[in-house]
Amino acid sequence: MVTTEWESGMMDKKNKVGVWEYFGYTPSKRQVTVQKYDHTNNKLVYYRPIPESHYNVELQSGKWTRRLVDQPPLFIGGDAALANYTTRLNYPKAAQAGNIQGRVTIVFTLDTLGRASNHKVLSGIGGGCDEEALRVAREIPDQWIPARIGSKAVRIEYELPMTFRLAQPVTQIGY
């Protein structure tokens, strides 16, 4: 049995087996279950409802429309697991030198099997940050549960924001 701040479940020879619970935290710091995923049967058992979100959905080949989905796309393990990848940003030297900070949004297609492709910068800030965010997004493993309308999995465009923020400069106090 493995239990951490973010997940709980059984391991067999370094592989997750059975139903795992994944946790998140409310603004009041209360731990809540955000997902239950059966790793033996590769099946979502439960997810904590999130505010309604609209996505670009491909309902017919090549025809995209913005609409509400019945089940949003989910990264197995929730936002905490996804953050393990999105926090691997290396701050580009050009951005540091130019004091460039802000949010880069990457958009990619999630297919009906939960595979990501066609990564692009939707909005960028320059200084090498756009390319770095794109690199990190492409390294996220295909551990997605596809979006659904009714019982049917659908292709969607997923927008993933990544924030570049420089640490506050340390002021030296003279002695």
Buried (B, 14 or more C-beta within 10 A) or exposed (E): EEEEEBBBBBEEEEEBBEBBBBBBBEEEEEEEBBBBBBBEEEEBEEBBEEEEEEBBBBEEEEEBEEEEBEBBBBBBBBBBBBEEBBEEBEBBEEBBEEEBBBBBBBBBBBBBEBBBEEBEBBEBBBBBBBBBBBBBBEEBEEBBBBBBBEEEBBBBBBBBEBBBEEEEEEEEEEE
